[in-house]
Amino acid sequence: MRFVLLLLPMIALAAAYQYVTRQIASGQAATPFVGTPVTLRPIDPNSLMGSQFSIDSREIERLNGENITNQTRQFNQRMEDMRNFAGNPAEWHGMPPH
């Protein structure tokens, strides 16, 4: 009895799959598709944040410098972990570095 109850949803799914594949293979959609063109306009920062919005190039350079510094620090830490693991894997606790 349990097997039949488990089998019924699978039969329904298989029937739905077969129906959909037949509809797709026939090439005729059940409902016509009407596409409308989508127009996207560029985002104007002044409309979002007011007319006082400006990009500070020195701040952008500072943020980029911080990102490069952080990435370099993380890379160096990872390399040091790999060097320590390769030197003595038995003393390494936790997952090996990758």
N, CA, C and O atoms as a GROMACS GRO file, in nm:
protein
  392
    1MET      N    1   0.082  -0.120   0.000
    1MET     CA    2   0.000   0.000   0.000
    1MET      C    3   0.087   0.126   0.000
    1MET      O    4   0.060   0.222  -0.073
    2ARG      N    5   0.192   0.124   0.083
    2ARG     CA    6   0.281   0.239   0.088
    2ARG      C    7   0.347   0.263  -0.047
    2ARG      O    8   0.362   0.377  -0.091
    3PHE      N    9   0.386   0.156  -0.111
    3PHE     CA   10   0.452   0.167  -0.240
    3PHE      C   11   0.360   0.233  -0.342
    3PHE      O   12   0.405   0.316  -0.420
    4VAL      N   13   0.232   0.198  -0.340
    4VAL     CA   14   0.136   0.258  -0.434
    4VAL      C   15   0.121   0.406  -0.405
    4VAL      O   16   0.112   0.487  -0.497
    5LEU      N   17   0.117   0.442  -0.277
    5LEU     CA   18   0.104   0.584  -0.243
    5LEU      C   19   0.227   0.664  -0.285
    5LEU      O   20   0.216   0.781  -0.320
    6LEU      N   21   0.343   0.600  -0.283
    6LEU     CA   22   0.463   0.666  -0.330
    6LEU      C   23   0.469   0.670  -0.482
    6LEU      O   24   0.529   0.761  -0.540
    7LEU      N   25   0.408   0.573  -0.546
    7LEU     CA   26   0.414   0.562  -0.690
    7LEU      C   27   0.318   0.657  -0.761
    7LEU      O   28   0.347   0.701  -0.872
    8LEU      N   29   0.206   0.690  -0.699
    8LEU     CA   30   0.107   0.777  -0.764
    8LEU      C   31   0.161   0.915  -0.799
    8LEU      O   32   0.140   0.960  -0.912
    9PRO      N   33   0.230   0.985  -0.710
    9PRO     CA   34   0.284   1.115  -0.752
    9PRO      C   35   0.385   1.102  -0.865
    9PRO      O   36   0.393   1.190  -0.952
   10MET      N   37   0.462   0.996  -0.867
   10MET     CA   38   0.560   0.976  -0.973
   10MET      C   39   0.489   0.955  -1.107
   10MET      O   40   0.535   1.005  -1.210
   11ILE      N   41   0.379   0.883  -1.107
   11ILE     CA   42   0.303   0.861  -1.230
   11ILE      C   43   0.245   0.994  -1.279
   11ILE      O   44   0.247   1.022  -1.399
   12ALA      N   45   0.194   1.075  -1.186
   12ALA     CA   46   0.138   1.205  -1.224
   12ALA      C   47   0.247   1.295  -1.282
   12ALA      O   48   0.224   1.365  -1.381
   13LEU      N   49   0.365   1.295  -1.222
   13LEU     CA   50   0.475   1.375  -1.274
   13LEU      C   51   0.519   1.327  -1.412
   13LEU      O   52   0.546   1.409  -1.501
   14ALA      N   53   0.525   1.196  -1.431
   14ALA     CA   54   0.563   1.142  -1.562
   14ALA      C   55   0.459   1.180  -1.667
   14ALA      O   56   0.496   1.212  -1.780
   15ALA      N   57   0.331   1.175  -1.633
   15ALA     CA   58   0.226   1.212  -1.728
   15ALA      C   59   0.236   1.360  -1.764
   15ALA      O   60   0.221   1.396  -1.880
   16ALA      N   61   0.261   1.445  -1.665
   16ALA     CA   62   0.275   1.588  -1.693
   16ALA      C   63   0.396   1.614  -1.781
   16ALA      O   64   0.391   1.696  -1.872
   17TYR      N   65   0.505   1.543  -1.755
   17TYR     CA   66   0.626   1.559  -1.836
   17TYR      C   67   0.599   1.517  -1.980
   17TYR      O   68   0.637   1.587  -2.073
   18GLN      N   69   0.534   1.404  -1.998
   18GLN     CA   70   0.502   1.358  -2.134
   18GLN      C   71   0.411   1.457  -2.206
   18GLN      O   72   0.430   1.483  -2.326
   19TYR      N   73   0.312   1.514  -2.135
   19TYR     CA   74   0.222   1.611  -2.195
   19TYR      C   75   0.298   1.735  -2.242
   19TYR      O   76   0.278   1.783  -2.353
   20VAL      N   77   0.385   1.784  -2.156
   20VAL     CA   78   0.460   1.905  -2.190
   20VAL      C   79   0.556   1.878  -2.306
   20VAL      O   80   0.568   1.961  -2.396
   21THR      N   81   0.622   1.764  -2.306
   21THR     CA   82   0.714   1.734  -2.417
   21THR      C   83   0.637   1.721  -2.548
   21THR      O   84   0.687   1.761  -2.653
   22ARG      N   85   0.518   1.665  -2.544
   22ARG     CA   86   0.438   1.656  -2.666
   22ARG      C   87   0.396   1.794  -2.715
   22ARG      O   88   0.398   1.821  -2.835
   23GLN      N   89   0.358   1.883  -2.621
   23GLN     CA   90   0.319   2.019  -2.660
   23GLN      C   91   0.437   2.094  -2.722
   23GLN      O   92   0.421   2.165  -2.822
   24ILE      N   93   0.555   2.079  -2.662
   24ILE     CA   94   0.673   2.148  -2.714
   24ILE      C   95   0.712   2.092  -2.850
   24ILE      O   96   0.746   2.168  -2.941
   25ALA      N   97   0.708   1.959  -2.865
   25ALA     CA   98   0.746   1.896  -2.991
   25ALA      C   99   0.650   1.931  -3.104
   25ALA      O  100   0.689   1.932  -3.220
   26SER      N  101   0.523   1.958  -3.071
   26SER     CA  102   0.425   1.990  -3.176
   26SER      C  103   0.454   2.127  -3.237
   26SER      O  104   0.417   2.152  -3.352
   27GLY      N  105   0.518   2.217  -3.161
   27GLY     CA  106   0.550   2.348  -3.214
   27GLY      C  107   0.438   2.448  -3.201
   27GLY      O  108   0.454   2.564  -3.239
   28GLN      N  109   0.324   2.407  -3.147
   28GLN     CA  110   0.212   2.498  -3.130
   28GLN      C  111   0.192   2.524  -2.982
   28GLN      O  112   0.172   2.431  -2.903
   29ALA      N  113   0.197   2.649  -2.946
   29ALA     CA  114   0.176   2.685  -2.806
   29ALA      C  115   0.028   2.687  -2.774
   29ALA      O  116  -0.054   2.720  -2.861
   30ALA      N  117  -0.007   2.654  -2.652
   30ALA     CA  118  -0.146   2.656  -2.611
   30ALA      C  119  -0.199   2.799  -2.605
   30ALA      O  120  -0.315   2.825  -2.636
   31THR      N  121  -0.114   2.892  -2.564
   31THR     CA  122  -0.152   3.033  -2.560
   31THR      C  123  -0.052   3.111  -2.644
   31THR      O  124   0.068   3.082  -2.641
   32PRO      N  125  -0.100   3.209  -2.717
   32PRO     CA  126  -0.006   3.286  -2.799
   32PRO      C  127   0.084   3.372  -2.710
   32PRO      O  128   0.040   3.427  -2.609
   33PHE      N  129   0.208   3.382  -2.750
   33PHE     CA  130   0.303   3.465  -2.677
   33PHE      C  131   0.307   3.602  -2.741
   33PHE      O  132   0.338   3.616  -2.860
   34VAL      N  133   0.277   3.703  -2.662
   34VAL     CA  134   0.281   3.839  -2.712
   34VAL      C  135   0.393   3.909  -2.637
   34VAL      O  136   0.382   3.936  -2.517
   35GLY      N  137   0.499   3.939  -2.708
   35GLY     CA  138   0.612   4.005  -2.646
   35GLY      C  139   0.605   4.155  -2.666
   35GLY      O  140   0.571   4.203  -2.774
   36THR      N  141   0.636   4.228  -2.563
   36THR     CA  142   0.641   4.373  -2.575
   36THR      C  143   0.785   4.416  -2.559
   36THR      O  144   0.858   4.360  -2.478
   37PRO      N  145   0.827   4.515  -2.634
   37PRO     CA  146   0.967   4.558  -2.622
   37PRO      C  147   0.992   4.625  -2.487
   37PRO      O  148   0.908   4.697  -2.434
   38VAL      N  149   1.108   4.599  -2.435
   38VAL     CA  150   1.148   4.657  -2.307
   38VAL      C  151   1.250   4.766  -2.336
   38VAL      O  152   1.350   4.742  -2.404
   39THR      N  153   1.226   4.883  -2.284
   39THR     CA  154   1.320   4.992  -2.302
   39THR      C  155   1.380   5.026  -2.166
   39THR      O  156   1.307   5.050  -2.069
   40LEU      N  157   1.510   5.028  -2.160
   40LEU     CA  158   1.580   5.063  -2.038
   40LEU      C  159   1.652   5.194  -2.061
   40LEU      O  160   1.718   5.215  -2.163
   41ARG      N  161   1.638   5.282  -1.965
   41ARG     CA  162   1.709   5.409  -1.976
   41ARG      C  163   1.820   5.411  -1.872
   41ARG      O  164   1.810   5.345  -1.769
   42PRO      N  165   1.926   5.486  -1.898
   42PRO     CA  166   2.036   5.488  -1.803
   42PRO      C  167   1.993   5.547  -1.668
   42PRO      O  168   1.903   5.632  -1.662
   43ILE      N  169   2.058   5.500  -1.563
   43ILE     CA  170   2.026   5.550  -1.430
   43ILE      C  171   2.092   5.685  -1.411
   43ILE      O  172   2.211   5.703  -1.438
   44ASP      N  173   2.014   5.779  -1.366
   44ASP     CA  174   2.066   5.914  -1.338
   44ASP      C  175   2.089   5.926  -1.189
   44ASP      O  176   1.993   5.927  -1.112
   45PRO      N  177   2.216   5.936  -1.144
   45PRO     CA  178   2.241   5.944  -1.000
   45PRO      C  179   2.179   6.068  -0.937
   45PRO      O  180   2.144   6.066  -0.818
   46ASN      N  181   2.163   6.176  -1.012
   46ASN     CA  182   2.104   6.298  -0.956
   46ASN      C  183   1.958   6.275  -0.917
   46ASN      O  184   1.911   6.333  -0.819
   47SER      N  185   1.886   6.192  -0.992
   47SER     CA  186   1.746   6.167  -0.958
   47SER      C  187   1.734   6.078  -0.835
   47SER      O  188   1.633   6.084  -0.764
   48LEU      N  189   1.835   5.995  -0.809
   48LEU     CA  190   1.829   5.908  -0.693
   48LEU      C  191   1.880   5.975  -0.565
   48LEU      O  192   1.821   5.960  -0.459
   49MET      N  193   1.990   6.049  -0.577
   49MET     CA  194   2.056   6.102  -0.458
   49MET      C  195   2.059   6.254  -0.453
   49MET      O  196   2.127   6.311  -0.367
   50GLY      N  197   1.990   6.318  -0.539
   50GLY     CA  198   1.989   6.464  -0.538
   50GLY      C  199   2.097   6.521  -0.627
   50GLY      O  200   2.181   6.448  -0.680
   51SER      N  201   2.094   6.651  -0.644
   51SER     CA  202   2.187   6.715  -0.737
   51SER      C  203   2.326   6.732  -0.677
   51SER      O  204   2.418   6.773  -0.748
   52GLN      N  205   2.345   6.702  -0.549
   52GLN     CA  206   2.474   6.719  -0.485
   52GLN      C  207   2.562   6.595  -0.500
   52GLN      O  208   2.672   6.590  -0.443
   53PHE      N  209   2.516   6.498  -0.574
   53PHE     CA  210   2.593   6.374  -0.593
   53PHE      C  211   2.715   6.400  -0.680
   53PHE      O  212   2.704   6.458  -0.789
   54SER      N  213   2.833   6.358  -0.632
   54SER     CA  214   2.953   6.368  -0.713
   54SER      C  215   3.045   6.252  -0.678
   54SER      O  216   3.043   6.201  -0.566
   55ILE      N  217   3.125   6.212  -0.774
   55ILE     CA  218   3.218   6.102  -0.754
   55ILE      C  219   3.353   6.163  -0.717
   55ILE      O  220   3.410   6.242  -0.792
   56ASP      N  221   3.403   6.124  -0.600
   56ASP     CA  222   3.531   6.175  -0.553
   56ASP      C  223   3.639   6.077  -0.599
   56ASP      O  224   3.647   5.965  -0.549
   57SER      N  225   3.721   6.119  -0.692
   57SER     CA  226   3.820   6.028  -0.749
   57SER      C  227   3.925   5.988  -0.645
   57SER      O  228   3.975   5.875  -0.648
   58ARG      N  229   3.960   6.078  -0.552
   58ARG     CA  230   4.057   6.042  -0.449
   58ARG      C  231   4.001   5.934  -0.356
   58ARG      O  232   4.074   5.846  -0.312
   59GLU      N  233   3.870   5.941  -0.326
   59GLU     CA  234   3.808   5.840  -0.242
   59GLU      C  235   3.804   5.705  -0.314
   59GLU      O  236   3.826   5.601  -0.252
   60ILE      N  237   3.776   5.706  -0.442
   60ILE     CA  238   3.775   5.583  -0.521
   60ILE      C  239   3.915   5.521  -0.522
   60ILE      O  240   3.929   5.400  -0.504
   61GLU      N  241   4.016   5.603  -0.542
   61GLU     CA  242   4.154   5.552  -0.541
   61GLU      C  243   4.190   5.494  -0.405
   61GLU      O  244   4.257   5.391  -0.397
   62ARG      N  245   4.145   5.559  -0.298
   62ARG     CA  246   4.173   5.509  -0.164
   62ARG      C  247   4.105   5.374  -0.141
   62ARG      O  248   4.165   5.283  -0.084
   63LEU      N  249   3.980   5.361  -0.186
   63LEU     CA  250   3.908   5.234  -0.170
   63LEU      C  251   3.974   5.123  -0.252
   63LEU      O  252   3.987   5.010  -0.205
   64ASN      N  253   4.017   5.156  -0.374
   64ASN     CA  254   4.086   5.057  -0.456
   64ASN      C  255   4.216   5.015  -0.391
   64ASN      O  256   4.251   4.896  -0.391
   65GLY      N  257   4.289   5.111  -0.334
   65GLY     CA  258   4.413   5.079  -0.265
   65GLY      C  259   4.388   4.988  -0.145
   65GLY      O  260   4.465   4.895  -0.120
   66GLU      N  261   4.281   5.016  -0.069
   66GLU     CA  262   4.247   4.930   0.046
   66GLU      C  263   4.214   4.788  -0.001
   66GLU      O  264   4.255   4.690   0.062
   67ASN      N  265   4.139   4.778  -0.110
   67ASN     CA  266   4.103   4.645  -0.162
   67ASN      C  267   4.227   4.568  -0.205
   67ASN      O  268   4.239   4.449  -0.176
   68ILE      N  269   4.318   4.635  -0.273
   68ILE     CA  270   4.440   4.568  -0.318
   68ILE      C  271   4.523   4.525  -0.197
   68ILE      O  272   4.578   4.415  -0.195
   69THR      N  273   4.531   4.611  -0.096
   69THR     CA  274   4.605   4.578   0.026
   69THR      C  275   4.545   4.457   0.096
   69THR      O  276   4.617   4.366   0.138
   70ASN      N  277   4.413   4.454   0.109
   70ASN     CA  278   4.346   4.341   0.175
   70ASN      C  279   4.365   4.212   0.097
   70ASN      O  280   4.390   4.107   0.156
   71GLN      N  281   4.352   4.218  -0.035
   71GLN     CA  282   4.372   4.098  -0.116
   71GLN      C  283   4.514   4.047  -0.105
   71GLN      O  284   4.536   3.926  -0.096
   72THR      N  285   4.611   4.137  -0.105
   72THR     CA  286   4.751   4.097  -0.091
   72THR      C  287   4.775   4.034   0.046
   72THR      O  288   4.844   3.933   0.055
   73ARG      N  289   4.719   4.094   0.152
   73ARG     CA  290   4.735   4.038   0.286
   73ARG      C  291   4.675   3.898   0.295
   73ARG      O  292   4.738   3.808   0.350
   74GLN      N  293   4.554   3.880   0.240
   74GLN     CA  294   4.490   3.748   0.244
   74GLN      C  295   4.570   3.646   0.162
   74GLN      O  296   4.584   3.531   0.203
   75PHE      N  297   4.623   3.689   0.048
   75PHE     CA  298   4.703   3.598  -0.034
   75PHE      C  299   4.829   3.556   0.040
   75PHE      O  300   4.867   3.439   0.039
   76ASN      N  301   4.895   3.653   0.106
   76ASN     CA  302   5.016   3.622   0.181
   76ASN      C  303   4.986   3.529   0.298
   76ASN      O  304   5.065   3.439   0.327
   77GLN      N  305   4.874   3.550   0.366
   77GLN     CA  306   4.837   3.461   0.476
   77GLN      C  307   4.812   3.319   0.425
   77GLN      O  308   4.852   3.221   0.488
   78ARG      N  309   4.746   3.310   0.311
   78ARG     CA  310   4.718   3.177   0.255
   78ARG      C  311   4.848   3.108   0.214
   78ARG      O  312   4.864   2.988   0.238
   79MET      N  313   4.940   3.181   0.154
   79MET     CA  314   5.068   3.121   0.116
   79MET      C  315   5.147   3.076   0.238
   79MET      O  316   5.211   2.971   0.237
   80GLU      N  317   5.143   3.157   0.344
   80GLU     CA  318   5.212   3.120   0.468
   80GLU      C  319   5.150   2.995   0.529
   80GLU      O  320   5.221   2.907   0.579
   81ASP      N  321   5.017   2.986   0.526
   81ASP     CA  322   4.950   2.866   0.575
   81ASP      C  323   4.991   2.744   0.493
   81ASP      O  324   5.016   2.636   0.549
   82MET      N  325   4.997   2.760   0.362
   82MET     CA  326   5.036   2.646   0.277
   82MET      C  327   5.180   2.605   0.305
   82MET      O  328   5.211   2.486   0.306
   83ARG      N  329   5.268   2.703   0.326
   83ARG     CA  330   5.408   2.673   0.357
   83ARG      C  331   5.418   2.598   0.490
   83ARG      O  332   5.492   2.500   0.501
   84ASN      N  333   5.345   2.645   0.591
   84ASN     CA  334   5.347   2.578   0.721
   84ASN      C  335   5.290   2.437   0.712
   84ASN      O  336   5.341   2.345   0.776
   85PHE      N  337   5.183   2.420   0.635
   85PHE     CA  338   5.123   2.288   0.621
   85PHE      C  339   5.217   2.193   0.549
   85PHE      O  340   5.231   2.077   0.588
   86ALA      N  341   5.283   2.243   0.444
   86ALA     CA  342   5.376   2.158   0.369
   86ALA      C  343   5.497   2.121   0.454
   86ALA      O  344   5.552   2.012   0.438
   87GLY      N  345   5.538   2.209   0.544
   87GLY     CA  346   5.653   2.181   0.628
   87GLY      C  347   5.627   2.069   0.728
   87GLY      O  348   5.714   1.985   0.751
   88ASN      N  349   5.510   2.067   0.787
   88ASN     CA  350   5.477   1.964   0.886
   88ASN      C  351   5.326   1.944   0.890
   88ASN      O  352   5.259   2.005   0.973
   89PRO      N  353   5.272   1.859   0.802
   89PRO     CA  354   5.127   1.841   0.798
   89PRO      C  355   5.070   1.779   0.925
   89PRO      O  356   4.952   1.796   0.953
   90ALA      N  357   5.151   1.705   1.002
   90ALA     CA  358   5.100   1.639   1.122
   90ALA      C  359   5.061   1.739   1.230
   90ALA      O  360   4.973   1.711   1.311
   91GLU      N  361   5.124   1.856   1.232
   91GLU     CA  362   5.093   1.955   1.333
   91GLU      C  363   4.979   2.047   1.292
   91GLU      O  364   4.935   2.130   1.371
   92TRP      N  365   4.931   2.032   1.170
   92TRP     CA  366   4.825   2.120   1.122
   92TRP      C  367   4.692   2.074   1.181
   92TRP      O  368   4.658   1.956   1.174
   93HIS      N  369   4.618   2.166   1.238
   93HIS     CA  370   4.486   2.134   1.293
   93HIS      C  371   4.380   2.193   1.202
   93HIS      O  372   4.386   2.310   1.164
   94GLY      N  373   4.285   2.112   1.168
   94GLY     CA  374   4.177   2.159   1.082
   94GLY      C  375   4.200   2.118   0.938
   94GLY      O  376   4.283   2.033   0.906
   95MET      N  377   4.121   2.182   0.852
   95MET     CA  378   4.124   2.152   0.710
   95MET      C  379   4.254   2.202   0.647
   95MET      O  380   4.302   2.310   0.683
   96PRO      N  381   4.312   2.126   0.555
   96PRO     CA  382   4.434   2.175   0.489
   96PRO      C  383   4.406   2.302   0.411
   96PRO      O  384   4.296   2.319   0.358
   97PRO      N  385   4.502   2.391   0.402
   97PRO     CA  386   4.480   2.514   0.325
   97PRO      C  387   4.470   2.482   0.176
   97PRO      O  388   4.530   2.386   0.128
   98HIS      N  389   4.395   2.562   0.107
   98HIS     CA  390   4.380   2.543  -0.037
   98HIS      C  391   4.395   2.673  -0.108
   98HIS      O  392   4.386   2.677  -0.231
   0.00000   0.00000   0.00000
